[in-house]
């Protein structure tokens, strides 16, 4: 899934080669839509709960887009998501656990 959060964050990537590769992967997903007010509001709520702004925006978009699973390697983010599991609108997993589920 692609959100405008991906484009904005990738735009801050200081590694031009990596940013170009990510832009290519994102392009395959089509055009991202602008961030709706409901996503921005949810991201603000997640920030109040202790999420970093980029993490909050990615999680809010995943919820909004109806992702089955939000996969991250960020241990701090995983911990926050688990601590807030009752209010999360998307299941969160690390890549290893997710791969184990799929295979």
N, C-alpha and C positions, 0 to 999 in steps of 0.2 A: 504494500500500500504506500501511497505517496501523499505527503501533505506539504503545505507551504513551509512548514517548520524545517523540513529537510533542505529545501532550497536556501533558506535564510542561514541556517547553520553551516551548510557547505560553502556559502559565500564568505564565511569568516575563516575558512580553512587556509592556513598560511602555506601549505604545501601545494603548489600549483598543479603538479602532476597528479597527486591524489585527488584534488578537487575536480580536475578534469575527468578522472576515472569515475568518481561518484556522480558527477553531472551526467555522464553517459548512462550509468545504471538508472538514474532517476528519469532520464528521457524516455526510457523504455516503458515507464509506468504512466506516460501521458502527462498532461498538464495538471499542475496542482491548483486547487481553488484557493481563493483568499480565506483567511481564518475567520470563521463565523463568530459572532459575539458569544454564542454559547460555549464554544471551544475556549475562547479567551477567558471567559468567566470561570470555567472549570479549571483552567491552568492557574488562575489567581487563587482559587480555593486550594489547589494542590500545593502552591507556594506557601500558603498559610500553614499547611500541614507539614512543611519542612522540605518540600521538593525544591531542587534548583530550577531556575526558570526554563532552561532548555528541556530538562527532564519532564517538567510539568506540561510543557507544550506538546511534547511527543506523546505522553500518556493521554492527554486530553484528546489529541487527534485520533489516537488508536481507539479510544472509547467511541468517539463521534463516528468514525468510519466503520465501526462494528468488527474490528479485528478479533479473530478467535484467540490469539495469543500475542502478547507484546514480549519480544525476546530481547534481552540485554545482557551484557557482560559486566555491567556496573554493579558491584556488590552493594554499594551504598543505596542505589536506586532499588535494587531487589529487596533489601531490608526494609526500606520505607514502604514499598508496595505491600510487602507481607504484613507490616505493622498496620497498614490501612486497608487490609483485604476486605473488610466489611463494606467499605465505601468505593472500592475499585469497580469500574465498569468494564474491565478487561482482565483476563487472566495473564499473569506475568510469570516468565520462566527464564532461566539461563539457557544458553545454547546446548550444553551437554545434557541437561535434564530433558529439554525439548527433543533432542535427537534420540534419546532413549525411548521416549514415548512413541516416536514415529517409526522406530525400527523393530 
